[in-house]
Amino acid sequence: MQLFTGISELVVNDLDALGELDIITDAALLIDDGRVVWSGPSAQADTAVAEHFGASEERPGGLGGSAPAAPRPEVAAVNDDDIVNGEVTSVGELAELETIDLGGKAVIPGFVDSHNHLVFAGDRSEEFAARMAGQKYSAGGIATTVAATRAATEDELEGNLVHLLEQARRQGTTTFEIKSGYGLTVADEIRALDIINRHTEESTLIAAHVVPPEYKDDPEGYVDLVIDEIIPAAQGKAKWIDAFCETGAFTEDQTKRIIAAGKAAGMKPRLHANQLTEGGALKLGAELGCVSVDHATFASDSDLAVLAEAGTVVTLLPGIEFSTRQPYPDARRYVDAGVRLAIATDCNPGSGFSNSVPFAIAIGVRDMHFTVEQAVWAATAGGANALQRTDVGHLGAGARADLAVLDAPSCRHLAYRPGVQLVERVYSDGELIADNRPQI
């Protein structure tokens, strides 16, 4: 069991309200068996520990004084069968309590990065340099990565994935969605999913990423391959089905058929929509019941109204607009329309090779007009909503103990000090998984 004290600012998060961080200042956090059992003011920490152990008084010695006990706070059980209601159902043996004094640092939930393309080989830095020199981005560059990925060994692909995950964890990400999409054959897409499933439960099949070169003159033939062979082979291996509905990728009719086939195979739908043009993909995503539509760079007022009505999460990807020089969508329009929002990195080798959520937050605030509170929420609770998760993205009773300790007094510093390594330590399920403190 761990008790974190000396927290200057604890971001707990309300999963249902954009920007509602439910901040507690001068806070403490109690963790047992990888779950948050209590979060609240430091003055109530002793009582919370006693409550968790089923005791009627404070533990001997308190937290450094003999102040009277505060009113008994609610704590949650660590029994996975009863974490939703936050009631204590089992206490077990008294465990050793480790107290960790953070000395006035802020704590936030671990980032939930709900959009990633991390199973690939090859380098496209030359393409990036060409864009910076004025060349326009198009979907066709994906084919370059497809060729390199097909030629790579499974060990090479997994080694690169592990390296990228380690980088991201050091920047505070604790939950990852990862897509296939750079193989585009039955064998290569299944190979990618097998790799992904060794590292996250949020696996997405996006065989409909782009039409591969061998089907250049027969795109309908490739759609048939996706529906008739790839999706059946991926059944039980992919939690999500995705498609790139865009000029140069897949039409709305093709997308509808692919998503329907994925849903029939038990996969939940999500969609790449309106990244390059203001087409009908956003409305299509709402119609198909997609949990999240991602990119949404070009969105009309009627698009936003339909998405708000459907309750579809819109996942904005600030790093992509940064890297492609596409126009930044104005998050204020989406918020005013009542759309549910998330922020993710969309780390990929072509349109945006950054796996830093703090970087995405800073861009979101500076160029997409999120408030700081909205951006932090969108990268944590918003990402959880985009994955239909209630156990991550917050630090309320019953949540997974996934958290980032910031080398700063407030989460506002994530946007206030862009480009600075502010994530000091990262915990997943209560275990330290990254430590950026200087090693003496």
Secondary structure, 3 states (H helix, E strand, C coil): CEEEEEEEEECCCCCCCCCCCCCEEEEEEEEECCEEEEEEEHHHHHHHHHHHCCCCCCCCCCCCCCCCCCCCCCCCCCCHHHCCCCCCCCCCCCCCCEEEEEEEEEEEECEEECCECCCCCCCCHHHHHHHHCCCCCCHHHHHHHHHHHHHCCHHHHHHHHHHHHHHHHCCCEEEEEEECCCCCCHHHHHHHHHHHHCCCCEEEEEEECCCCHHHCCCHHHHHHHHHHHHHHHHCCCCCEEEEEECCCCECHHHHHHHHHHHHHCCCEEEEEECCCCCCCHHHHHHHCCCCEEEECCCCCHHHHHHHHHHCCEEEECHHHHHHHCCCCCCHHHHHHCCCEEEECCCEECCCECCCCHHHHHHHHHHHCCCCHHHHHHHCCHHHHHHCCCCCCCCCCCCCECCEEEECCCCCCHHHHCCCCCCEEEEEECCEEEEECCCCC
